[in-house]
Amino acid sequence: MMQDQSNLDLRLFRIWMKASKSVVENIQKDIESHKINNENFMILELLYSKGPHPVQKISEIHSIPSGSITYVVDKLEKKGLVARQPNPNDRRASNVVLTEEGRALFDEIFPKHVATISQNLSFISNDEKEQLIDLLKRIGMGAQNLEK
């Protein structure tokens, strides 16, 4: 019985990893096709979808070390895609916001990005997607609790 459980768990893990790898590679190719590196894309997508964010918050959300995040934001600022604005809630901090140019770029590339994601997930029904979301959340939450 225990052997069957281990074999099933190993099979599930292998298939999950292979599927994830294939989807991630396809999404990565889409991002690279827009001539933007992954880190920059993640930051621009966050600002596009969720609005202005403090530099420190972007660093936390995307696990970019605080030493690197300033450099990355500076580069995006030089390209004219983002700007820093004073944070109304904290005078010592600044918010990173998309510029008009950054918004225009994402208005163009984001729908294509979403279409690529949808294409990669089109092999299962919406009900199955809802089920998978629930299952993956339960695994993720359980695994997080194991770490403590």
Buried (B, 14 or more C-beta within 10 A) or exposed (E): EEEEEEEEEEEEEEEEEEEEEEBEEEBEEBBEEBEBEEBBBBBBBBBBEEEBBBBEBBBEEBEBEEEEBEEBBEBBBEBEBBBBEEBEEEEEBBBBBBBEEBBEBBEEBBEEBEEBEEEBEEEEEEEEEEEEEEEEEEEEEEEEEEEE
